[in-house]
Amino acid sequence: MSRTGSFPVWAALVGSGLAGVLVALQSRINGGLSQELGNGYVTAAVSFSIGLVIMSLVMLLSRAGRVGFTRLKTELRAGRLPYWTLFGGAGGAFFVLSQGLVAPLTGLALFTVGIVAGQVLGGLVLDRVGLGPGGRIDPTPPRIVGTALAVIAVALSVGMGAGDPKVLWLVVFPVLVGVCVSGQSMVNGLVRAASHSAITSTFINFVVGTTILVLIACVSVAVSGWPQTWPSAPFYYIGGFVGTIFIAVAAMLVRTAGVLLLSMSNVAGQLIAAVAFEAGVPLAGGLTQGMIAGTAVALLAVAIAALPWRGRASGGTTGR
């Protein structure tokens, strides 16, 4: 493969795949902390707050981040960037919240398949609407087929291995959260383009997400009380740190691999790692044949959705 940036493309794709492993690891960590605390709301707030502390230190030490923040304020005041673009962190907040509330019930593999299906579906719709920094991108046959396969992957994961009827309902949530994650990527891309700084965009993301999750956690604590026991193992508290590493790796490699290839390798890493974690250190009942089949189909869905297409344009860009 050719070299188009600081790294060879193959190295960027491997790095992105490993970043996907980190996403699955974060889900496993936050799911485990939620089981220990008995409160997924507090878990999510703790994870995002740790990430915010880290990003605040990075902002203080980074001149580019501070300059980007000033540029962002200028763009907002001039009306060139809508204020609603600042709320991309809400998608990340819902994702981390679902890690603590849903993943322990569905298992990590099924949870990840649902997230991926939502991301593929959300990406298709949002590209068609054209709200992202790349403008409108019409759906291509490969992306439509990939989206359909992603939905089939969820159905396989549930239908072939569902011993508990509640799983069928619960899997709807990670799919919806996956759509929110696609929206988060779109909005963060707009902020990054306006500020010319991935650090600024990531910092805003954590500020908004932490604010939302802390407010939700306060309501939860007021209703059910503060968790009585906290695990002593440091492993349970590195979810926020893992999240910042993943975001930093993505920002560093995107210029080399491009958004589409980066996303594809990242999702592959998520799915493979989720199956491995569920087989070795399960959150729920362990792997089922349905989860394995669904993961395989989800991988196929992402690969097909990423295929290039040179059809005739009709009012927008076709393909990525």
N, C-alpha and C positions, 0 to 999 in steps of 0.2 A: 504493500500500500504506500501511497505517497505521503510526503511530509508537508502539511499545510500550516503548521504553527510551530510552537516550541517543542512538541512531541511528535513522534511518528503516529499516524492515525491508529495503527494497531495498538500502540501503547495507550492512547487515549481511550479506546474502546475497552481495553482490559481494565483501565482505571475506573471507567464509568461502571463497568460490571461490578467491580469491588465496592463502588459507592452504593450500588443497589443492594449489595449484601449488608451494608451498614443500615440502610433503610429497614430491612427485615430485622436486623439486630435491634434497632431502636424499638420496633414493634414488640419484639420478644421481651426487651427490658421493661418497657412501660406496662406491658400486659402482666408481667411477673410482679412489678411493684404494685399494680392495682390489686392483684390477688392478695398480696401481703397486707396492704392497707385496708382493703375492703371498701375503697372509695376511688373510683376512676376519675372523678372530677378533681380531687386534690392531686392525684398522680399527674394528670395533664398539666395542671398549673405549676407543679414543681418542675417538670421536664422543660416546659417552655421558659420558665423563669431562669433556670440555669443557663439555657441558651441565650437569653437576653443579657445576662451578666457577662457572658463571654463576648457577645457582639458589642456590648457597650465598651469593653476594654479595647477591642479591635478598633472601634471608631475613634477612641481617644488617641490611639497610637498611629492611626492611619491618616496622613494628610489628604490622600485621595478620597477617603470616606468623608472627611469633613468638608472638603471642597464640593463633593457630590451632594451633600446635604444642603449646602448653601445654594447650589444650582437648582436643586429640587424645589426649594422654597420660591425661588425666582420664577420657575415655570408654573407653579401653582398660582402665585399672585397675578401673573400675566394671563392666566386663563388658558394657557397652552396645554396644561395637563389637568384633567378633571380631578376633583378631590376624592371621588369614589375609588380611584385607582390606588389609594393608600390602604385600602382594606383587604388586600390580598392575604394578609396574615390570618384572616378569618378562616380561609380554606385550610391552612396549616393547623390552626387551632382545632378545627373539627376532626382533622386527621389524627392528631395526637390524642384527642379526647376519645375517638373511636378505638384507638389502640388499647386504652385502659378499660373501656366499657364493653366493647364488642369482641375483640380478639380473644380474650380469655374464654368466651362462650362458644365461638365458632371454631377456634383453633387457628393457628397462624397461617397455615396453607390456604384454607378456605377464605380467610379474611383477605389475604393478599390477592387471590384470584378475583375477588369482588372489587377490590381497589383498582386493579389493572383494568377490569372491564369498564368501570366507571371512567377511568382516565381516557381509554380509547374512545368511548362514546362521547364524553365531554369534549375531547379534542376535536372530534369530527364536527360536532355542532358549533363549537366556538370558532373554529376556523371558517366555517361556512358563514357565520354571522359577520366575521371580519373585525372583531374588536381588538385583536392582538396587534403587536408592533409590525407584523408581516402583512397586515391587510387581509382581505378576504381570500380564502383558499377553498375552491370548490371541491366537494368530495369526489375522489377518484374510485373506480371499481375496486382496486386493491384495498383501499381504506374502508369501503363499504363492506366488503367480504370480511376483512379483519375485525370490524366492529361486530358483525353478526357472529363470527366465531367466538369473540370474547364473551358475548351473551350466552352462547352455547356452553362455553367453558364453565360458567357459573352454574348453569342447569345441570351439567354433568357432575360437578363437584357436590351439589346438593342431592341430586336424584340417585346417584349410585352409592352414596355413603351416609345418607341421612337416617340415623337411628332416632333422632329427636326431632319431632315436627317443628319445634320452635326454630330450628336452624334455618328452615326455609324462609321464615319471616326476618330473622336477624341478618341474613346475607344481603337483604335490600339496603341496609345501612352502609356497609362498605362500598357498595356500588354508587350510592348517592354521594358519599364522601369522596370517591374517586373523581366524580364530576366536579366537585368543589376544588379538588387538587389541580385539575386542569385549569379551572378558573384562576386559581392562585398563580400558576405558572404564567398565564396570560397577563395578569395584572402586574406581577412582579417584573415581567419583561418590559412593560410600559414604563414603570418607575425606573428601572435600570437604564432604559434608553434616554429618559429625560435627565437623569442625574449623571449619566456616564460613569456609574460606579455600582458594581455588584455588591460592594460592602454596604453602601447606603441603602440599596434595595433590600438587602437581607436584614439590616438593622430595623428598618421600618416594619418589615414583616414580623419580626420578633416583638417589637413594641405593641403592635396591634393584637397579635395573637395572645401575648401574655396578659394584656389588659382584659380581653374577653374571658380568658380561662380563669383568671384570678377572681373576677366578678362572679362567674358561675360557681367556683369553688367556695366562695364566701357564702352563697346561698345554700350550698350543700352542707357546709359545716354548721350553719345556723339551724338547719333542719335536723341533721343526723348527728352532729357533734364532730369534734376533731378526732382523727384516727388515734386509737389508744396505743398501738404498737407500731414501731417503725423498724424495718430490717436494718441490721448493722452492716451487712455486706456492701461495700462501695459500688459494686456492680449495678445495683438497683438505681443509682443516682446519676449515671452517666448518659442517660437517654438524650438530654439536651445537648451535651457535648458532642455525641455521635451525630445529632442533627446538624450542628454547625459544620462538622467535618464534611458531611455529605454535600451541603450547599456550597462549601468552598471548593471541593473537588469539581462539582458540576460547573461552577463559574470559571474555573481554571482551564477546563478541557473543552468547553463548548466551541471555542474558536477553532480548535483543531479538528474535531469530529463533526461539528454541525449539530443542530438541535435534534434532528430526527434520528441519526445514528446514535447519538448520545442517549436519547430517551430509550431507544430499542435495547441497547446493551444494559442500561440501567434496570429496565423492567425484567430482563432476563436474569440479572443478578438477584433481584428481589424474589422472583418466583423460585429459583433453584435454592436459594438460601432458606426461604420459608419452608419448603419441603424438608430440607435437611434439619432445620430447627424442630419442626413438628415431629420428625422421626426420632430425633435424639433427646430433645428436652421439650416435650409437648406442653402447650398451654391448656389444651382441652383433652379430647379422647385419643389423640394420636392420629396418624395417617390412615386414610381409607382409600380404597381403590378409586372412588369418585374424585378425591382430592388429587391423586396422582394423574388421573385422566384429565381432569379439569386444568391442572397446571400445564400439562403437555399441550392441550388445545390452546390455552392462553398464550403460550410461547409461540405457537404457530400463528395465532391471530396477530401478534405484534410484528412478527416477521413479514407476514403478508401485507399488513397495513403500511409497512415501511418500503414496499417495493416501488420503484420509480414508475411513473406513468406519463406518457407523452401524448395525451389525448388533445382534442381540440378545445381551446379555451372558449368559455362563454360567459364573459363578464367578470372573470376573475382568474386567478392563477390556478393552474392544475398541477397538483403535486407539490412536493417540497424539494 
